[in-house]
């Protein structure tokens, strides 16, 4: 029979090596646990940042794909952009509102006035507008009251010319009977 004899020096080295390995593994587990906890606590912020970057990336790719020969790439990037936008809406970062208007149409002067006034108030704001049966606006929730006010302000019948107003040069305005 053959016996292995360990001396005290080898045992101490083995114990210190095992302790070092165990402490490194424990440190790695603790670091990973902290990352998971921080990720869970900050998941909304992390997801918002991810989807905002996704929108920027999609828009950049759409500019590159906006060539006559790359319609499929443009469509894919557009779908990707819509996906990121819907995710931001579900996270509460963006809000989508639909306005059923009577007098505002897609290419009407009122529409141009709404956008001009909005850009004057928020020059660097980013928003999305779509037309279908109604006007749909996607923007930050804190700017939605401005959109509501502008739509209410400009959703009026176009001004019709009235009877001429009397001036000093023309003392009496001609009134045409109906």
C-alpha positions as CSV (number, residue, x, y, z in Angstrom):
1,X,0.0,0.0,0.0
2,X,1.2,3.4,-0.9
3,X,0.3,6.4,1.3
4,X,0.6,10.0,0.3
5,X,1.9,12.1,3.1
6,X,1.0,15.8,3.1
7,X,3.1,18.1,5.0
8,X,1.8,21.1,6.8
9,X,3.3,23.6,4.2
10,X,1.4,21.9,1.3
11,X,-1.9,21.9,3.3
12,X,-1.6,25.6,4.1
13,X,-1.0,26.4,0.5
14,X,-3.9,24.2,-0.6
15,X,-6.2,25.9,1.9
16,X,-5.1,29.4,0.8
17,X,-5.6,28.5,-2.8
18,X,-9.1,27.1,-2.2
19,X,-10.0,30.2,-0.1
20,X,-8.8,32.5,-2.9
21,X,-10.7,30.6,-5.5
22,X,-13.9,30.6,-3.3
23,X,-13.6,34.3,-2.6
24,X,-13.2,35.2,-6.3
25,X,-16.2,33.1,-7.1
26,X,-18.2,34.8,-4.3
27,X,-17.1,38.2,-5.6
28,X,-18.2,37.4,-9.1
29,X,-21.6,36.1,-7.8
30,X,-22.0,39.3,-5.7
31,X,-21.2,41.6,-8.7
32,X,-23.6,39.7,-11.0
33,X,-26.3,39.9,-8.3
34,X,-25.8,43.6,-7.9
35,X,-26.0,44.1,-11.7
36,X,-29.2,42.1,-11.8
37,X,-30.7,44.1,-8.9
38,X,-29.7,47.4,-10.4
39,X,-31.0,46.4,-13.8
40,X,-34.3,45.4,-12.3
41,X,-34.6,48.7,-10.3
42,X,-33.6,50.8,-13.4
43,X,-35.2,48.7,-16.1
44,X,-37.6,51.4,-17.2
45,X,-34.8,53.9,-17.7
46,X,-32.7,51.3,-19.4
47,X,-35.5,50.3,-21.7
48,X,-36.3,53.9,-22.6
49,X,-32.7,54.6,-23.4
50,X,-32.5,51.4,-25.6
51,X,-35.7,52.3,-27.5
52,X,-34.6,55.9,-28.0
53,X,-31.3,54.7,-29.4
54,X,-33.3,52.3,-31.6
55,X,-35.4,55.1,-33.0
56,X,-32.3,57.2,-33.7
57,X,-30.7,54.2,-35.4
58,X,-33.8,53.4,-37.4
59,X,-34.1,57.0,-38.6
60,X,-30.5,57.1,-39.6
61,X,-30.9,53.8,-41.5
62,X,-34.0,55.1,-43.2
63,X,-32.1,58.1,-44.5
64,X,-29.6,55.7,-46.1
65,X,-32.3,53.4,-47.4
66,X,-34.4,56.2,-48.9
67,X,-33.1,55.4,-52.4
68,X,-35.3,54.2,-55.2
69,X,-33.7,50.8,-55.3
70,X,-34.0,50.0,-51.6
71,X,-37.7,50.0,-50.8
72,X,-37.6,46.7,-48.8
73,X,-34.9,48.1,-46.5
74,X,-36.8,51.3,-46.0
75,X,-40.0,49.3,-45.1
76,X,-38.1,47.1,-42.6
77,X,-36.5,50.2,-40.9
78,X,-40.0,51.8,-40.8
79,X,-41.4,48.8,-39.1
80,X,-38.5,48.8,-36.6
81,X,-39.1,52.5,-35.9
82,X,-42.8,51.8,-35.3
83,X,-41.9,49.0,-32.9
84,X,-39.5,51.2,-30.9
85,X,-42.1,54.0,-30.8
86,X,-44.8,51.6,-29.6
87,X,-42.5,50.4,-26.8
88,X,-41.8,54.0,-25.7
89,X,-45.6,54.6,-25.6
90,X,-46.1,51.5,-23.5
91,X,-43.3,52.7,-21.1
92,X,-45.0,56.1,-20.8
93,X,-42.1,58.0,-22.3
94,X,-44.3,58.9,-25.3
95,X,-48.0,59.5,-25.7
96,X,-50.2,59.1,-28.8
97,X,-53.3,61.1,-29.2
98,X,-55.9,61.1,-32.0
99,X,-57.7,64.3,-32.7
100,X,-61.0,64.1,-34.8
101,X,-61.0,67.4,-36.5
102,X,-63.7,69.0,-38.6
103,X,-61.9,71.7,-40.5
104,X,-58.2,70.8,-40.3
105,X,-57.1,68.7,-43.3
106,X,-53.8,67.3,-44.2
107,X,-52.6,70.1,-46.4
108,X,-54.7,73.0,-45.1
109,X,-53.3,76.4,-44.0
110,X,-54.5,75.6,-40.4
111,X,-52.2,72.6,-40.4
112,X,-49.2,74.7,-41.4
113,X,-50.1,77.2,-38.7
114,X,-50.3,74.5,-36.0
115,X,-46.9,73.1,-36.9
116,X,-45.3,76.5,-37.2
117,X,-46.6,77.7,-33.9
118,X,-45.5,74.4,-32.2
119,X,-42.0,74.6,-33.7
120,X,-41.8,78.2,-32.4
121,X,-42.6,77.0,-28.9
122,X,-40.5,73.9,-29.0
123,X,-37.8,74.4,-31.6
124,X,-35.8,71.2,-31.0
125,X,-38.8,68.9,-30.2
126,X,-39.2,65.6,-32.0
127,X,-42.7,64.3,-32.7
128,X,-44.6,62.2,-35.2
129,X,-47.8,63.1,-37.1
130,X,-49.9,60.8,-39.1
131,X,-53.2,61.3,-41.0
132,X,-55.9,58.8,-41.5
133,X,-59.5,59.3,-40.6
134,X,-58.1,61.7,-37.9
135,X,-54.9,63.5,-36.9
136,X,-52.7,61.4,-34.7
137,X,-49.8,62.9,-32.9
138,X,-47.1,61.1,-30.9
139,X,-45.0,63.2,-28.6
140,X,-43.9,63.6,-25.0
141,X,-46.8,63.7,-22.5
142,X,-45.8,67.1,-21.1
143,X,-46.3,68.6,-24.6
144,X,-49.7,67.1,-25.3
145,X,-51.6,70.0,-23.7
146,X,-49.9,72.3,-26.2
147,X,-51.1,70.1,-29.1
148,X,-54.6,70.0,-27.7
149,X,-54.7,73.8,-27.4
150,X,-53.3,74.3,-30.9
151,X,-55.8,71.9,-32.5
152,X,-58.7,73.5,-30.7
153,X,-57.4,77.0,-31.7
154,X,-57.1,76.1,-35.4
155,X,-60.0,73.7,-35.9
156,X,-62.3,76.4,-37.0
157,X,-63.9,77.1,-40.4
158,X,-61.6,79.0,-42.7
159,X,-62.2,82.7,-42.6
160,X,-64.6,83.9,-45.3
161,X,-64.2,87.3,-46.7
162,X,-66.9,89.6,-45.3
163,X,-68.3,92.9,-46.6
164,X,-65.8,95.6,-47.3
165,X,-64.9,97.9,-44.4
166,X,-65.4,101.7,-44.8
167,X,-62.1,103.6,-44.8
168,X,-61.3,107.3,-45.1
169,X,-60.7,107.0,-48.8
170,X,-64.0,105.1,-49.3
171,X,-66.4,106.7,-46.8
172,X,-69.2,104.2,-47.4
173,X,-68.6,100.6,-48.1
174,X,-70.9,99.3,-50.9
175,X,-73.3,96.7,-49.4
176,X,-74.5,94.3,-52.0
177,X,-77.9,92.9,-51.2
178,X,-78.3,89.2,-51.3
